[in-house]
Amino acid sequence: MKLEKFSFGIGDRFGRQGKAQLAAIIKAKQQGLNITPVWNKSNREHTIIGTTPQDTRREADDAVSASAWTDPYFVDADHIGLNNVDAFIESSDFFTLDVADFIGHSAQKSDIQAFIEKHKKFIGSLAIPGIDATFEITEQQVQAIAAKCLLAIKEAGKIYRHIESAKGSGSFITEVSMDETDQPQTPVEMLFILAAIAEEGIPARTIAPKFTGRFNKGVDYVGDVQKFAKEFEADVAVVAFAANEFDLPKDLKLSVHSGSDKFSIYGPTAGTLKKFDAGLHLKTAGTTWLEELIGLAMAGGEGLEIAREVYAVAVSRIDELCTPYATVIDIDIAGLPAPEAVDQWDADAFASALRHDQSCQRYDLNLRQLLHIAYKIAAEMGPRYFDALDKYADIIAQNVTDNIYERHIKPLFM
Ligand SMILES: [Zn+2]
């Protein structure tokens, strides 16, 4: 199954922007850059909106046939585990095995001991091509990593084999994700996690670690950019090393979740990818819904009304909306504009508060994060919201395509 060196997680809350998203990837292709589109939607999102994995499949297939796209594309069952994978088996051909909940639960002593024995040769000084510094690895360190991660990788193995027995081997792409954990994984941890993944016989094509710093939904990276850059470079080097060293697919690459809008790290990320000639998978689906809202606001009339109303209701139900996203948002509630004030905003004022242009004085980080998690309010509007999407389809599509192409694909891959 061909996954290009660069692949892009698209998809959107309501499944209406598949074509506009694919248009950005087609634009890149016209410039000579091949990117594999992957429509992803997590179980959490399906549950909040009331959609099914079949809806995501339909969105992808419709967009592909309407745009006459003949290159590969995939539908990603994002963040699934054994308890919810079955609903995704038929419609998906990319599976993100989420084992974050199992990290930190200790594996059996005998398994840990066997793992250490098997990887004795890495204990001591380890030089990894492409990184200047050498890693000093102790037996205690390997023991601690195995205790922390081995059980989680065994769980990933169970999920993988469950999918494999239903779909057949080689008929889907596998990702292993650990991004929704408390602590970032170090490059050395990644090395041993990849060793364990290979031993479990999981042909992982992408791996999503938790990186240092905060990847809040829909807004820029929060953290030390230089520290991130150093860690990312080491991660890329470790992935290349592990793909050679262990029985893993040779095109194994990193996957960055909540990857949209992290503008301050795109520069160093692009530099490292170039230096190592490495690939990347970037998941971005969430922010397309904000482009819908921007388009609606820009359209004025009923569109602007809907945008203001979503905001007002979101403010009144803020606790309920924040709960499922508590670890990936940072909203200063006192800093939010009052709904009464927002009701007076014109189309341009609303759109420029929401659009992610940090050079714009009106850009509002708090409002943007709140609206990012407020898609449930639009879902509740039902036909009124969907009719507006149809009515203002052109201006929305323009925003969706530009956002992906200009603000994401260009700085990262071109
Ligand atoms: Zn994730």
Residues whose N, C-alpha, C, O or C-beta is under 5 A from the ligand:
A	BS01	ZN	D179 H257
